[in-house]
Amino acid sequence: METTQLRQFVAVASEGHLGRAATSLGVSRAVLRESLDAVEAAVGGSLVIRTGDQVELTPDGERFLVTAREEVAAADTAAAPPKANTGGKAKASKGKGRAPKVKGQPLPYKKRQSR
């Protein structure tokens, strides 16, 4: 069973509706139906009761939802990118802007624009 299938099962279980879960995940309803069928086949039992687009969890589905959420959370923490190394030297901007005016100093030299 794949992590994406578990994520989809958790989304369907939390939404209680295939259409809303499909919209929140950005997939089609057919993909969600196939993924629910695959999860139920892997578990070996019925996890949801479908009435049109409405979905209700069976007692087995409620127990499996707890383990599915734990596995998804563990996969998310394992796949999190490492933190970037902070610190180091700051780099100065290499823009072509004019030099700032300093009080008591002559105006900065400005080259004549060419055509």
N, CA, C and O atoms as a GROMACS GRO file, in nm:
protein
  460
    1MET      N    1   0.084  -0.117   0.000
    1MET     CA    2   0.000   0.000   0.000
    1MET      C    3   0.089   0.124   0.000
    1MET      O    4   0.185   0.134   0.077
    2GLU      N    5   0.057   0.218  -0.086
    2GLU     CA    6   0.139   0.337  -0.102
    2GLU      C    7   0.093   0.450  -0.010
    2GLU      O    8  -0.021   0.452   0.037
    3THR      N    9   0.184   0.542   0.016
    3THR     CA   10   0.153   0.655   0.102
    3THR      C   11   0.046   0.744   0.038
    3THR      O   12  -0.037   0.800   0.110
    4THR      N   13   0.047   0.757  -0.095
    4THR     CA   14  -0.054   0.840  -0.160
    4THR      C   15  -0.193   0.782  -0.141
    4THR      O   16  -0.290   0.855  -0.124
    5GLN      N   17  -0.203   0.650  -0.144
    5GLN     CA   18  -0.332   0.586  -0.122
    5GLN      C   19  -0.380   0.611   0.022
    5GLN      O   20  -0.498   0.634   0.045
    6LEU      N   21  -0.287   0.605   0.116
    6LEU     CA   22  -0.323   0.632   0.255
    6LEU      C   23  -0.367   0.778   0.272
    6LEU      O   24  -0.464   0.805   0.342
    7ARG      N   25  -0.296   0.871   0.207
    7ARG     CA   26  -0.334   1.012   0.213
    7ARG      C   27  -0.475   1.032   0.156
    7ARG      O   28  -0.555   1.108   0.211
    8GLN      N   29  -0.502   0.965   0.047
    8GLN     CA   30  -0.633   0.979  -0.015
    8GLN      C   31  -0.742   0.919   0.073
    8GLN      O   32  -0.851   0.976   0.082
    9PHE      N   33  -0.714   0.807   0.138
    9PHE     CA   34  -0.810   0.747   0.230
    9PHE      C   35  -0.838   0.841   0.347
    9PHE      O   36  -0.953   0.859   0.387
   10VAL      N   37  -0.732   0.902   0.402
   10VAL     CA   38  -0.749   0.994   0.514
   10VAL      C   39  -0.831   1.116   0.470
   10VAL      O   40  -0.916   1.164   0.546
   11ALA      N   41  -0.807   1.166   0.350
   11ALA     CA   42  -0.882   1.282   0.300
   11ALA      C   43  -1.029   1.248   0.281
   11ALA      O   44  -1.116   1.328   0.318
   12VAL      N   45  -1.057   1.132   0.226
   12VAL     CA   46  -1.196   1.091   0.205
   12VAL      C   47  -1.265   1.070   0.339
   12VAL      O   48  -1.381   1.109   0.357
   13ALA      N   49  -1.195   1.010   0.434
   13ALA     CA   50  -1.254   0.986   0.565
   13ALA      C   51  -1.280   1.117   0.639
   13ALA      O   52  -1.382   1.129   0.707
   14SER      N   53  -1.190   1.213   0.628
   14SER     CA   54  -1.210   1.340   0.699
   14SER      C   55  -1.317   1.426   0.633
   14SER      O   56  -1.392   1.494   0.703
   15GLU      N   57  -1.326   1.424   0.500
   15GLU     CA   58  -1.427   1.503   0.429
   15GLU      C   59  -1.564   1.437   0.435
   15GLU      O   60  -1.666   1.505   0.449
   16GLY      N   61  -1.567   1.303   0.425
   16GLY     CA   62  -1.695   1.233   0.423
   16GLY      C   63  -1.767   1.242   0.290
   16GLY      O   64  -1.884   1.206   0.279
   17HIS      N   65  -1.696   1.290   0.188
   17HIS     CA   66  -1.757   1.310   0.056
   17HIS      C   67  -1.648   1.295  -0.050
   17HIS      O   68  -1.542   1.355  -0.038
   18LEU      N   69  -1.674   1.214  -0.151
   18LEU     CA   70  -1.572   1.190  -0.255
   18LEU      C   71  -1.543   1.316  -0.336
   18LEU      O   72  -1.427   1.343  -0.366
   19GLY      N   73  -1.643   1.392  -0.370
   19GLY     CA   74  -1.623   1.511  -0.451
   19GLY      C   75  -1.538   1.616  -0.382
   19GLY      O   76  -1.446   1.672  -0.442
   20ARG      N   77  -1.569   1.643  -0.255
   20ARG     CA   78  -1.491   1.743  -0.180
   20ARG      C   79  -1.348   1.695  -0.158
   20ARG      O   80  -1.255   1.775  -0.165
   21ALA      N   81  -1.331   1.566  -0.130
   21ALA     CA   82  -1.196   1.512  -0.111
   21ALA      C   83  -1.117   1.520  -0.242
   21ALA      O   84  -0.998   1.551  -0.241
   22ALA      N   85  -1.183   1.490  -0.354
   22ALA     CA   86  -1.116   1.497  -0.484
   22ALA      C   87  -1.073   1.640  -0.515
   22ALA      O   88  -0.964   1.663  -0.568
   23THR      N   89  -1.158   1.736  -0.481
   23THR     CA   90  -1.124   1.876  -0.505
   23THR      C   91  -1.007   1.920  -0.418
   23THR      O   92  -0.917   1.989  -0.466
   24SER      N   93  -1.008   1.880  -0.291
   24SER     CA   94  -0.900   1.922  -0.201
   24SER      C   95  -0.767   1.857  -0.238
   24SER      O   96  -0.662   1.916  -0.217
   25LEU      N   97  -0.771   1.735  -0.294
   25LEU     CA   98  -0.647   1.667  -0.332
   25LEU      C   99  -0.604   1.700  -0.475
   25LEU      O  100  -0.488   1.680  -0.511
   26GLY      N  101  -0.696   1.751  -0.554
   26GLY     CA  102  -0.663   1.784  -0.693
   26GLY      C  103  -0.659   1.662  -0.784
   26GLY      O  104  -0.583   1.659  -0.880
   27VAL      N  105  -0.742   1.561  -0.753
   27VAL     CA  106  -0.751   1.441  -0.836
   27VAL      C  107  -0.897   1.419  -0.873
   27VAL      O  108  -0.986   1.488  -0.823
   28SER      N  109  -0.921   1.322  -0.960
   28SER     CA  110  -1.059   1.294  -0.999
   28SER      C  111  -1.123   1.196  -0.902
   28SER      O  112  -1.055   1.131  -0.822
   29ARG      N  113  -1.256   1.188  -0.910
   29ARG     CA  114  -1.328   1.095  -0.823
   29ARG      C  115  -1.294   0.951  -0.856
   29ARG      O  116  -1.289   0.866  -0.767
   30ALA      N  117  -1.270   0.923  -0.983
   30ALA     CA  118  -1.236   0.787  -1.024
   30ALA      C  119  -1.105   0.741  -0.959
   30ALA      O  120  -1.092   0.626  -0.919
   31VAL      N  121  -1.009   0.832  -0.951
   31VAL     CA  122  -0.882   0.799  -0.887
   31VAL      C  123  -0.904   0.767  -0.739
   31VAL      O  124  -0.845   0.673  -0.686
   32LEU      N  125  -0.990   0.845  -0.674
   32LEU     CA  126  -1.019   0.818  -0.532
   32LEU      C  127  -1.090   0.684  -0.514
   32LEU      O  128  -1.059   0.610  -0.420
   33ARG      N  129  -1.183   0.654  -0.603
   33ARG     CA  130  -1.253   0.525  -0.593
   33ARG      C  131  -1.154   0.409  -0.609
   33ARG      O  132  -1.158   0.313  -0.533
   34GLU      N  133  -1.066   0.420  -0.708
   34GLU     CA  134  -0.966   0.314  -0.730
   34GLU      C  135  -0.873   0.300  -0.610
   34GLU      O  136  -0.838   0.189  -0.570
   35SER      N  137  -0.834   0.413  -0.553
   35SER     CA  138  -0.743   0.408  -0.439
   35SER      C  139  -0.813   0.349  -0.317
   35SER      O  140  -0.751   0.274  -0.241
   36LEU      N  141  -0.942   0.383  -0.296
   36LEU     CA  142  -1.016   0.322  -0.185
   36LEU      C  143  -1.030   0.171  -0.205
   36LEU      O  144  -1.017   0.093  -0.110
   37ASP      N  145  -1.055   0.130  -0.329
   37ASP     CA  146  -1.064  -0.014  -0.358
   37ASP      C  147  -0.932  -0.084  -0.331
   37ASP      O  148  -0.929  -0.195  -0.278
   38ALA      N  149  -0.821  -0.019  -0.367
   38ALA     CA  150  -0.688  -0.079  -0.345
   38ALA      C  151  -0.658  -0.090  -0.196
   38ALA      O  152  -0.602  -0.190  -0.151
   39VAL      N  153  -0.694   0.012  -0.119
   39VAL     CA  154  -0.670   0.008   0.026
   39VAL      C  155  -0.754  -0.101   0.090
   39VAL      O  156  -0.706  -0.175   0.175
   40GLU      N  157  -0.881  -0.110   0.048
   40GLU     CA  158  -0.968  -0.215   0.104
   40GLU      C  159  -0.919  -0.354   0.066
   40GLU      O  160  -0.930  -0.447   0.146
   41ALA      N  161  -0.865  -0.369  -0.056
   41ALA     CA  162  -0.811  -0.499  -0.097
   41ALA      C  163  -0.686  -0.534  -0.016
   41ALA      O  164  -0.666  -0.650   0.020
   42ALA      N  165  -0.603  -0.434   0.012
   42ALA     CA  166  -0.481  -0.460   0.090
   42ALA      C  167  -0.515  -0.494   0.234
   42ALA      O  168  -0.450  -0.579   0.295
   43VAL      N  169  -0.616  -0.428   0.290
   43VAL     CA  170  -0.656  -0.455   0.428
   43VAL      C  171  -0.733  -0.586   0.436
   43VAL      O  172  -0.722  -0.659   0.535
   44GLY      N  173  -0.810  -0.615   0.334
   44GLY     CA  174  -0.887  -0.739   0.332
   44GLY      C  175  -1.024  -0.725   0.394
   44GLY      O  176  -1.080  -0.823   0.444
   45GLY      N  177  -1.079  -0.605   0.393
   45GLY     CA  178  -1.212  -0.584   0.448
   45GLY      C  179  -1.269  -0.453   0.399
   45GLY      O  180  -1.201  -0.374   0.334
   46SER      N  181  -1.396  -0.431   0.431
   46SER     CA  182  -1.462  -0.307   0.390
   46SER      C  183  -1.433  -0.199   0.493
   46SER      O  184  -1.454  -0.218   0.613
   47LEU      N  185  -1.384  -0.086   0.445
   47LEU     CA  186  -1.351   0.025   0.534
   47LEU      C  187  -1.453   0.137   0.528
   47LEU      O  188  -1.467   0.213   0.623
   48VAL      N  189  -1.523   0.149   0.415
   48VAL     CA  190  -1.619   0.258   0.397
   48VAL      C  191  -1.750   0.203   0.341
   48VAL      O  192  -1.754   0.099   0.275
   49ILE      N  193  -1.856   0.277   0.370
   49ILE     CA  194  -1.988   0.250   0.311
   49ILE      C  195  -2.017   0.367   0.220
   49ILE      O  196  -2.025   0.482   0.264
   50ARG      N  197  -2.035   0.338   0.090
   50ARG     CA  198  -2.055   0.443  -0.008
   50ARG      C  199  -2.203   0.453  -0.043
   50ARG      O  200  -2.267   0.353  -0.076
   51THR      N  201  -2.256   0.572  -0.036
   51THR     CA  202  -2.391   0.601  -0.083
   51THR      C  203  -2.381   0.720  -0.176
   51THR      O  204  -2.390   0.835  -0.133
   52GLY      N  205  -2.362   0.692  -0.303
   52GLY     CA  206  -2.338   0.799  -0.400
   52GLY      C  207  -2.200   0.857  -0.376
   52GLY      O  208  -2.100   0.785  -0.380
   53ASP      N  209  -2.194   0.986  -0.351
   53ASP     CA  210  -2.066   1.051  -0.320
   53ASP      C  211  -2.041   1.056  -0.169
   53ASP      O  212  -1.928   1.083  -0.126
   54GLN      N  213  -2.145   1.032  -0.090
   54GLN     CA  214  -2.128   1.032   0.055
   54GLN      C  215  -2.052   0.906   0.098
   54GLN      O  216  -2.072   0.799   0.042
   55VAL      N  217  -1.966   0.922   0.199
   55VAL     CA  218  -1.885   0.811   0.248
   55VAL      C  219  -1.894   0.808   0.399
   55VAL      O  220  -1.876   0.910   0.466
   56GLU      N  221  -1.922   0.690   0.454
   56GLU     CA  222  -1.923   0.670   0.598
   56GLU      C  223  -1.823   0.560   0.632
   56GLU      O  224  -1.811   0.463   0.558
   57LEU      N  225  -1.752   0.576   0.742
   57LEU     CA  226  -1.655   0.476   0.783
   57LEU      C  227  -1.723   0.363   0.859
   57LEU      O  228  -1.814   0.386   0.939
   58THR      N  229  -1.678   0.241   0.834
   58THR     CA  230  -1.721   0.128   0.913
   58THR      C  231  -1.637   0.125   1.041
   58THR      O  232  -1.539   0.199   1.050
   59PRO      N  233  -1.671   0.043   1.139
   59PRO     CA  234  -1.586   0.034   1.259
   59PRO      C  235  -1.441  -0.005   1.225
   59PRO      O  236  -1.347   0.044   1.287
   60ASP      N  237  -1.426  -0.095   1.127
   60ASP     CA  238  -1.290  -0.130   1.083
   60ASP      C  239  -1.221  -0.009   1.019
   60ASP      O  240  -1.101   0.010   1.037
   61GLY      N  241  -1.297   0.070   0.946
   61GLY     CA  242  -1.242   0.190   0.882
   61GLY      C  243  -1.198   0.293   0.983
   61GLY      O  244  -1.096   0.360   0.963
   62GLU      N  245  -1.273   0.307   1.094
   62GLU     CA  246  -1.234   0.402   1.198
   62GLU      C  247  -1.105   0.359   1.266
   62GLU      O  248  -1.020   0.442   1.298
   63ARG      N  249  -1.090   0.229   1.289
   63ARG     CA  250  -0.965   0.180   1.349
   63ARG      C  251  -0.848   0.197   1.253
   63ARG      O  252  -0.737   0.233   1.294
   64PHE      N  253  -0.873   0.170   1.125
   64PHE     CA  254  -0.766   0.182   1.026
   64PHE      C  255  -0.728   0.328   1.004
   64PHE      O  256  -0.613   0.358   0.971
   65LEU      N  257  -0.822   0.420   1.020
   65LEU     CA  258  -0.796   0.562   1.001
   65LEU      C  259  -0.688   0.612   1.098
   65LEU      O  260  -0.605   0.694   1.061
   66VAL      N  261  -0.690   0.562   1.220
   66VAL     CA  262  -0.590   0.603   1.319
   66VAL      C  263  -0.450   0.560   1.274
   66VAL      O  264  -0.356   0.640   1.279
   67THR      N  265  -0.436   0.437   1.230
   67THR     CA  266  -0.304   0.390   1.184
   67THR      C  267  -0.263   0.459   1.054
   67THR      O  268  -0.145   0.487   1.034
   68ALA      N  269  -0.359   0.486   0.967
   68ALA     CA  270  -0.326   0.553   0.840
   68ALA      C  271  -0.275   0.693   0.866
   68ALA      O  272  -0.179   0.736   0.803
   69ARG      N  273  -0.337   0.766   0.960
   69ARG     CA  274  -0.289   0.901   0.993
   69ARG      C  275  -0.148   0.897   1.051
   69ARG      O  276  -0.066   0.983   1.020
   70GLU      N  277  -0.120   0.798   1.134
   70GLU     CA  278   0.015   0.784   1.192
   70GLU      C  279   0.118   0.756   1.083
   70GLU      O  280   0.227   0.814   1.084
   71GLU      N  281   0.084   0.668   0.989
   71GLU     CA  282   0.179   0.635   0.882
   71GLU      C  283   0.202   0.755   0.789
   71GLU      O  284   0.314   0.777   0.744
   72VAL      N  285   0.097   0.831   0.761
   72VAL     CA  286   0.112   0.949   0.676
   72VAL      C  287   0.198   1.054   0.747
   72VAL      O  288   0.284   1.117   0.685
   73ALA      N  289   0.176   1.072   0.877
   73ALA     CA  290   0.256   1.168   0.952
   73ALA      C  291   0.402   1.125   0.957
   73ALA      O  292   0.492   1.208   0.946
   74ALA      N  293   0.427   0.995   0.975
   74ALA     CA  294   0.564   0.945   0.977
   74ALA      C  295   0.631   0.963   0.841
   74ALA      O  296   0.749   0.996   0.834
   75ALA      N  297   0.557   0.942   0.734
   75ALA     CA  298   0.613   0.960   0.600
   75ALA      C  299   0.642   1.107   0.573
   75ALA      O  300   0.741   1.139   0.507
   76ASP      N  301   0.557   1.197   0.624
   76ASP     CA  302   0.580   1.340   0.604
   76ASP      C  303   0.705   1.387   0.677
   76ASP      O  304   0.782   1.466   0.622
   77THR      N  305   0.728   1.339   0.799
   77THR     CA  306   0.847   1.381   0.871
   77THR      C  307   0.973   1.320   0.812
   77THR      O  308   1.079   1.382   0.814
   78ALA      N  309   0.963   1.199   0.758
   78ALA     CA  310   1.080   1.136   0.697
   78ALA      C  311   1.116   1.203   0.565
   78ALA      O  312   1.234   1.209   0.529
   79ALA      N  313   1.016   1.255   0.495
   79ALA     CA  314   1.041   1.317   0.364
   79ALA      C  315   1.067   1.467   0.374
   79ALA      O  316   1.088   1.533   0.273
   80ALA      N  317   1.066   1.521   0.495
   80ALA     CA  318   1.089   1.665   0.510
   80ALA      C  319   1.233   1.699   0.470
   80ALA      O  320   1.326   1.627   0.507
   81PRO      N  321   1.251   1.807   0.396
   81PRO     CA  322   1.387   1.843   0.354
   81PRO      C  323   1.470   1.889   0.474
   81PRO      O  324   1.415   1.943   0.570
   82PRO      N  325   1.600   1.867   0.470
   82PRO     CA  326   1.684   1.911   0.581
   82PRO      C  327   1.685   2.064   0.590
   82PRO      O  328   1.667   2.133   0.491
   83LYS      N  329   1.705   2.114   0.710
   83LYS     CA  330   1.707   2.258   0.730
   83LYS      C  331   1.831   2.318   0.665
   83LYS      O  332   1.939   2.258   0.666
   84ALA      N  333   1.812   2.435   0.609
   84ALA     CA  334   1.923   2.503   0.542
   84ALA      C  335   2.021   2.555   0.645
   84ALA      O  336   1.983   2.594   0.756
   85ASN      N  337   2.149   2.555   0.607
   85ASN     CA  338   2.252   2.606   0.695
   85ASN      C  339   2.244   2.759   0.693
   85ASN      O  340   2.264   2.821   0.589
   86THR      N  341   2.214   2.816   0.807
   86THR     CA  342   2.204   2.961   0.814
   86THR      C  343   2.336   3.020   0.856
   86THR      O  344   2.419   2.952   0.916
   87GLY      N  345   2.356   3.145   0.826
   87GLY     CA  346   2.480   3.212   0.863
   87GLY      C  347   2.570   3.229   0.742
   87GLY      O  348   2.530   3.203   0.629
   88GLY      N  349   2.689   3.273   0.766
   88GLY     CA  350   2.783   3.294   0.658
   88GLY      C  351   2.794   3.441   0.625
   88GLY      O  352   2.740   3.526   0.695
   89LYS      N  353   2.866   3.470   0.519
   89LYS     CA  354   2.890   3.609   0.479
   89LYS      C  355   2.772   3.663   0.401
   89LYS      O  356   2.710   3.594   0.321
   90ALA      N  357   2.742   3.787   0.426
   90ALA     CA  358   2.641   3.857   0.348
   90ALA      C  359   2.705   3.911   0.222
   90ALA      O  360   2.817   3.963   0.227
   91LYS      N  361   2.638   3.898   0.111
   91LYS     CA  362   2.694   3.944  -0.015
   91LYS      C  363   2.639   4.082  -0.048
   91LYS      O  364   2.519   4.108  -0.033
   92ALA      N  365   2.727   4.169  -0.092
   92ALA     CA  366   2.687   4.304  -0.128
   92ALA      C  367   2.622   4.304  -0.265
   92ALA      O  368   2.653   4.221  -0.350
   93SER      N  369   2.533   4.396  -0.284
   93SER     CA  370   2.467   4.410  -0.412
   93SER      C  371   2.566   4.467  -0.513
   93SER      O  372   2.645   4.556  -0.480
   94LYS      N  373   2.561   4.416  -0.635
   94LYS     CA  374   2.652   4.466  -0.738
   94LYS      C  375   2.573   4.543  -0.843
   94LYS      O  376   2.594   4.528  -0.963
   95GLY      N  377   2.481   4.626  -0.795
   95GLY     CA  378   2.399   4.703  -0.886
   95GLY      C  379   2.477   4.817  -0.948
   95GLY      O  380   2.590   4.845  -0.910
   96LYS      N  381   2.415   4.884  -1.044
   96LYS     CA  382   2.481   4.995  -1.113
   96LYS      C  383   2.417   5.127  -1.074
   96LYS      O  384   2.416   5.221  -1.153
   97GLY      N  385   2.363   5.133  -0.953
   97GLY     CA  386   2.298   5.255  -0.908
   97GLY      C  387   2.398   5.363  -0.874
   97GLY      O  388   2.519   5.339  -0.872
   98ARG      N  389   2.348   5.481  -0.847
   98ARG     CA  390   2.433   5.593  -0.812
   98ARG      C  391   2.476   5.581  -0.667
   98ARG      O  392   2.407   5.518  -0.586
   99ALA      N  393   2.587   5.639  -0.636
   99ALA     CA  394   2.637   5.641  -0.499
   99ALA      C  395   2.550   5.734  -0.416
   99ALA      O  396   2.497   5.832  -0.470
  100PRO      N  397   2.532   5.708  -0.289
  100PRO     CA  398   2.447   5.793  -0.208
  100PRO      C  399   2.513   5.927  -0.178
  100PRO      O  400   2.635   5.940  -0.181
  101LYS      N  401   2.428   6.026  -0.149
  101LYS     CA  402   2.477   6.158  -0.111
  101LYS      C  403   2.522   6.153   0.034
  101LYS      O  404   2.451   6.099   0.119
  102VAL      N  405   2.638   6.209   0.063
  102VAL     CA  406   2.689   6.214   0.200
  102VAL      C  407   2.700   6.360   0.239
  102VAL      O  408   2.754   6.442   0.164
  103LYS      N  409   2.649   6.394   0.357
  103LYS     CA  410   2.650   6.533   0.402
  103LYS      C  411   2.792   6.583   0.418
  103LYS      O  412   2.875   6.517   0.480
  104GLY      N  413   2.820   6.698   0.363
  104GLY     CA  414   2.952   6.756   0.373
  104GLY      C  415   3.046   6.713   0.263
  104GLY      O  416   3.159   6.761   0.259
  105GLN      N  417   3.006   6.627   0.175
  105GLN     CA  418   3.089   6.579   0.065
  105GLN      C  419   3.032   6.632  -0.066
  105GLN      O  420   2.913   6.664  -0.074
  106PRO      N  421   3.115   6.641  -0.169
  106PRO     CA  422   3.062   6.684  -0.298
  106PRO      C  423   2.968   6.578  -0.354
  106PRO      O  424   2.973   6.461  -0.315
  107LEU      N  425   2.883   6.620  -0.445
  107LEU     CA  426   2.788   6.527  -0.507
  107LEU      C  427   2.865   6.417  -0.580
  107LEU      O  428   2.972   6.443  -0.637
  108PRO      N  429   2.813   6.294  -0.581
  108PRO     CA  430   2.881   6.187  -0.652
  108PRO      C  431   2.886   6.214  -0.800
  108PRO      O  432   2.796   6.274  -0.857
  109TYR      N  433   2.994   6.170  -0.862
  109TYR     CA  434   3.018   6.193  -1.004
  109TYR      C  435   2.920   6.108  -1.084
  109TYR      O  436   2.903   5.990  -1.056
  110LYS      N  437   2.857   6.169  -1.182
  110LYS     CA  438   2.764   6.098  -1.269
  110LYS      C  439   2.817   6.108  -1.410
  110LYS      O  440   2.841   6.216  -1.462
  111LYS      N  441   2.834   5.990  -1.470
  111LYS     CA  442   2.883   5.990  -1.608
  111LYS      C  443   2.773   6.040  -1.702
  111LYS      O  444   2.653   6.024  -1.678
  112ARG      N  445   2.820   6.102  -1.809
  112ARG     CA  446   2.727   6.152  -1.908
  112ARG      C  447   2.670   6.034  -1.985
  112ARG      O  448   2.742   5.942  -2.022
  113GLN      N  449   2.540   6.038  -2.010
  113GLN     CA  450   2.477   5.927  -2.082
  113GLN      C  451   2.512   5.935  -2.230
  113GLN      O  452   2.517   6.043  -2.288
  114SER      N  453   2.537   5.823  -2.287
  114SER     CA  454   2.568   5.821  -2.432
  114SER      C  455   2.442   5.779  -2.507
  114SER      O  456   2.348   5.723  -2.450
  115ARG      N  457   2.444   5.808  -2.636
  115ARG     CA  458   2.327   5.775  -2.715
  115ARG      C  459   2.346   5.647  -2.788
  115ARG      O  460   2.256   5.604  -2.861
   0.00000   0.00000   0.00000
